Amino acid sequence: MARKIIPIISVVAITALGILFLFDSSSYDNEQFAQTFDVDAIYYENQRIVEISFNDNSQKTSSVVLEILGMEETFQKTFEGSSFVETVQFDSTPKYGWQIHPITLVVDHQELGRIGIKTEIHSENEPAPPIIFSP
């Protein structure tokens, strides 16, 4: 009986440690990414534009692919370097909110590798939505 329990306990303990390591390392990555990258997408209603800004505080980004999803034609543009500001014309606020037009970035970083970043557009008087990082 004891011979059967010891391997089971060992497997459970190793699995628990592995899961703990995954959650701990992923939160570290998000903190590191949040300190490295500044991303925002603001809708200016009176000008009818969305201003999308990106800045790499480490200055080690070689290129960024920007996409705005949910449009009749998906907006896509590639930028070289560690920062950019892009304006895109939007005639009005979407009927179902800005969530239907997520902003995605694929960043090629010299140290961190390829990073996916997702955020949403918000009006200038609203707080910025959370930024999701995907290593």
Residue frames as qw, qx, qy, qz and C-alpha x, y, z in Angstrom:
[[0.000, 0.884, 0.467, 0.000, 0.00, 0.00, 0.00],
 [0.296, -0.815, 0.099, 0.488, 2.77, 2.46, 0.95],
 [0.457, -0.126, 0.587, 0.657, 4.58, 1.66, -2.31],
 [0.225, 0.606, 0.637, 0.420, 1.56, 2.88, -4.30],
 [0.155, -0.929, -0.307, 0.136, 0.98, 6.05, -2.28],
 [0.458, -0.581, 0.208, 0.639, 4.56, 7.40, -2.42],
 [0.341, 0.117, 0.557, 0.748, 4.70, 7.67, -6.26],
 [0.004, 0.762, 0.579, 0.291, 1.24, 9.27, -6.33],
 [0.337, -0.868, -0.158, 0.329, 2.23, 11.85, -3.71],
 [0.475, -0.339, 0.356, 0.730, 5.47, 12.55, -5.61],
 [0.250, 0.400, 0.615, 0.632, 3.62, 13.15, -8.89],
 [0.144, -0.873, -0.456, -0.092, 1.08, 15.45, -7.20],
 [0.437, -0.746, 0.007, 0.502, 3.86, 17.44, -5.47],
 [0.420, -0.124, 0.470, 0.766, 5.87, 17.85, -8.69],
 [0.126, 0.604, 0.621, 0.483, 2.74, 18.89, -10.61],
 [0.256, -0.899, -0.331, 0.132, 1.82, 21.45, -7.94],
 [0.448, -0.578, 0.194, 0.654, 5.34, 22.92, -8.02],
 [0.356, 0.168, 0.589, 0.706, 5.22, 23.09, -11.82],
 [0.008, -0.783, -0.549, -0.292, 1.89, 24.93, -11.79],
 [0.374, -0.843, -0.140, 0.360, 3.17, 27.34, -9.14],
 [0.466, -0.309, 0.369, 0.742, 6.25, 28.05, -11.26],
 [0.252, 0.451, 0.614, 0.596, 4.14, 28.74, -14.36],
 [0.140, -0.893, -0.414, -0.106, 1.90, 31.25, -12.57],
 [0.469, -0.739, 0.032, 0.483, 4.84, 32.93, -10.86],
 [0.452, -0.142, 0.453, 0.755, 6.93, 33.29, -14.03],
 [0.186, 0.606, 0.593, 0.496, 3.99, 34.57, -16.08],
 [0.212, -0.932, -0.279, 0.095, 3.27, 37.38, -13.61],
 [0.483, -0.552, 0.240, 0.637, 6.94, 38.36, -13.74],
 [0.385, 0.219, 0.576, 0.687, 6.79, 38.52, -17.53],
 [0.013, 0.818, 0.508, 0.269, 3.69, 40.73, -17.41],
 [0.365, -0.860, -0.067, 0.351, 5.38, 43.09, -14.94],
 [0.488, -0.307, 0.424, 0.699, 8.50, 43.21, -17.10],
 [0.280, 0.451, 0.622, 0.576, 6.44, 43.80, -20.26],
 [0.114, -0.901, -0.417, -0.047, 4.33, 46.51, -18.59],
 [0.400, -0.762, 0.106, 0.498, 7.50, 48.34, -17.52],
 [0.455, -0.138, 0.555, 0.683, 9.05, 47.98, -20.97],
 [0.105, 0.347, 0.649, 0.669, 6.12, 48.82, -23.26],
 [0.201, 0.421, 0.366, -0.805, 3.71, 51.79, -23.17],
 [0.032, 0.271, 0.779, 0.564, 0.65, 51.30, -25.41],
 [0.223, 0.465, 0.494, -0.699, -2.48, 53.43, -25.69],
 [0.086, 0.327, 0.701, 0.628, -5.34, 53.92, -28.16],
 [0.061, 0.469, 0.449, -0.758, -7.47, 57.03, -27.61],
 [0.210, 0.598, 0.647, 0.423, -10.55, 58.09, -29.57],
 [0.061, -0.290, -0.130, 0.946, -10.86, 61.87, -29.99],
 [0.319, 0.602, 0.726, -0.095, -14.55, 62.39, -30.75],
 [0.187, 0.858, 0.087, -0.471, -14.31, 66.01, -31.96],
 [0.072, 0.621, -0.611, -0.486, -11.58, 65.07, -34.49],
 [0.923, 0.207, 0.072, -0.316, -13.07, 61.63, -35.25],
 [0.562, 0.541, -0.617, 0.105, -9.70, 59.92, -35.02],
 [0.897, -0.436, 0.004, 0.072, -8.09, 57.18, -32.96],
 [0.192, 0.808, -0.528, 0.178, -4.53, 57.92, -31.90],
 [0.975, -0.183, -0.088, 0.088, -2.51, 54.76, -31.26],
 [0.066, 0.846, -0.493, 0.192, 0.81, 55.20, -29.50],
 [0.968, -0.124, -0.134, 0.172, 3.57, 52.70, -28.76],
 [0.080, 0.844, -0.471, 0.245, 6.83, 53.23, -26.91],
 [0.911, -0.088, -0.323, 0.242, 9.52, 50.74, -25.93],
 [0.357, -0.918, 0.166, -0.050, 11.31, 52.19, -22.89],
 [0.768, -0.364, 0.402, 0.342, 14.29, 49.87, -23.45],
 [0.322, 0.773, -0.319, -0.444, 14.71, 51.11, -27.06],
 [0.261, -0.322, 0.884, 0.218, 15.33, 47.51, -28.22],
 [0.671, 0.465, 0.528, -0.235, 12.34, 46.99, -30.51],
 [0.284, -0.176, 0.619, 0.711, 13.28, 46.41, -34.12],
 [0.245, -0.151, -0.543, -0.789, 9.76, 46.32, -35.62],
 [0.324, 0.244, 0.680, -0.611, 6.07, 46.39, -34.68],
 [0.130, -0.266, -0.748, -0.595, 3.07, 45.17, -36.67],
 [0.279, 0.174, 0.435, -0.838, -0.10, 47.08, -35.73],
 [0.156, -0.298, -0.821, -0.461, -3.57, 45.70, -36.50],
 [0.404, 0.063, 0.357, -0.840, -7.03, 47.06, -35.78],
 [0.014, 0.164, 0.969, 0.184, -9.52, 44.22, -36.02],
 [0.163, 0.568, 0.724, -0.357, -13.28, 44.31, -36.62],
 [0.206, 0.565, -0.126, -0.789, -13.22, 46.90, -39.40],
 [0.804, 0.511, 0.088, -0.290, -14.65, 46.30, -42.88],
 [0.759, 0.484, -0.332, 0.283, -11.03, 46.02, -44.00],
 [0.762, -0.539, -0.114, 0.339, -8.56, 45.13, -41.26],
 [0.133, 0.949, -0.256, 0.128, -6.09, 47.95, -40.72],
 [0.896, -0.257, 0.091, 0.350, -2.49, 46.71, -40.69],
 [0.307, 0.897, -0.239, 0.209, 0.77, 48.64, -40.72],
 [0.869, -0.153, -0.171, 0.438, 4.40, 47.80, -39.91],
 [0.082, -0.973, 0.167, -0.133, 6.68, 50.22, -38.07],
 [0.756, 0.217, -0.368, 0.496, 10.45, 50.14, -37.65],
 [0.120, 0.473, -0.382, 0.785, 12.01, 51.34, -34.40],
 [0.273, -0.179, -0.805, 0.495, 11.02, 51.62, -30.76],
 [0.136, 0.501, 0.506, -0.689, 8.13, 54.09, -30.90],
 [0.035, 0.268, 0.591, 0.760, 5.37, 55.40, -33.12],
 [0.304, 0.420, 0.476, -0.710, 2.11, 57.36, -33.08],
 [0.037, 0.179, 0.779, 0.600, -0.49, 56.47, -35.71],
 [0.395, 0.276, 0.326, -0.814, -3.84, 58.17, -36.32],
 [0.052, 0.219, 0.906, 0.358, -6.76, 56.33, -37.91],
 [0.357, -0.099, -0.116, -0.921, -10.04, 57.92, -39.02],
 [0.053, -0.361, -0.922, 0.127, -13.24, 56.66, -37.31],
 [0.149, -0.450, -0.355, -0.806, -16.47, 58.45, -38.19],
 [0.588, -0.534, 0.024, -0.607, -18.25, 57.54, -34.96],
 [0.338, -0.346, 0.799, -0.356, -18.18, 55.46, -31.81],
 [0.304, -0.016, -0.901, -0.310, -19.16, 51.86, -32.68],
 [0.639, -0.378, -0.253, -0.620, -22.73, 50.87, -31.79],
 [0.900, -0.322, -0.293, -0.019, -21.54, 47.97, -29.61],
 [0.531, -0.807, 0.217, 0.140, -18.54, 49.73, -28.07],
 [0.219, 0.798, -0.551, -0.107, -14.83, 49.79, -28.76],
 [0.634, -0.305, 0.709, -0.050, -14.40, 46.15, -27.71],
 [0.832, 0.435, 0.343, -0.036, -15.32, 45.12, -31.27],
 [0.549, 0.783, -0.199, 0.214, -12.16, 46.85, -32.56],
 [0.764, -0.568, 0.126, 0.280, -9.27, 45.40, -30.53],
 [0.268, 0.869, -0.417, 0.001, -5.79, 46.77, -31.13],
 [0.947, -0.201, 0.160, 0.191, -3.13, 44.09, -31.55],
 [0.163, 0.865, -0.472, -0.054, 0.61, 44.53, -31.85],
 [0.970, -0.026, -0.001, 0.241, 3.31, 42.00, -32.67],
 [0.100, -0.937, 0.334, 0.008, 6.62, 43.32, -31.36],
 [0.887, 0.212, -0.233, 0.337, 10.05, 42.00, -32.37],
 [0.358, -0.897, 0.232, -0.113, 12.30, 42.80, -29.41],
 [0.459, 0.610, -0.625, 0.165, 16.06, 42.16, -29.32],
 [0.049, -0.336, 0.823, -0.456, 16.04, 40.71, -25.78],
 [0.550, 0.054, 0.588, -0.590, 12.46, 39.54, -25.16],
 [0.260, 0.131, 0.898, 0.329, 11.82, 37.97, -28.57],
 [0.214, -0.314, -0.538, -0.752, 8.42, 38.21, -30.26],
 [0.058, 0.266, 0.682, -0.679, 5.72, 39.62, -27.97],
 [0.103, -0.542, -0.659, -0.512, 1.99, 39.91, -28.67],
 [0.012, -0.198, -0.430, 0.881, 0.17, 42.89, -27.15],
 [0.109, -0.553, -0.701, -0.437, -3.59, 43.51, -27.12],
 [0.011, -0.298, -0.438, 0.848, -5.53, 46.51, -25.89],
 [0.181, 0.694, 0.684, 0.136, -8.74, 48.36, -26.69],
 [0.118, 0.444, 0.140, 0.877, -9.61, 51.85, -27.86],
 [0.243, -0.636, -0.614, 0.399, -11.05, 54.18, -25.24],
 [0.097, 0.903, 0.236, 0.344, -12.42, 57.73, -25.28],
 [0.367, 0.504, -0.343, 0.702, -10.14, 60.48, -24.06],
 [0.381, -0.535, 0.292, -0.695, -12.12, 60.96, -20.83],
 [0.947, -0.233, -0.073, -0.207, -12.13, 57.23, -19.93],
 [0.488, -0.628, 0.600, 0.089, -9.39, 55.26, -18.19],
 [0.388, 0.478, -0.728, -0.302, -7.18, 53.08, -20.36],
 [0.953, -0.110, -0.061, -0.276, -8.30, 49.43, -20.55],
 [0.703, -0.489, 0.493, 0.154, -5.94, 46.67, -19.43],
 [0.436, 0.652, -0.568, -0.251, -3.12, 45.61, -21.72],
 [0.951, -0.114, 0.278, -0.068, -2.66, 41.90, -22.37],
 [0.101, 0.708, -0.671, -0.195, 0.82, 40.57, -23.13],
 [0.978, 0.073, 0.164, -0.103, 1.53, 37.24, -24.78],
 [0.259, -0.674, 0.624, 0.299, 5.16, 36.05, -24.90]]
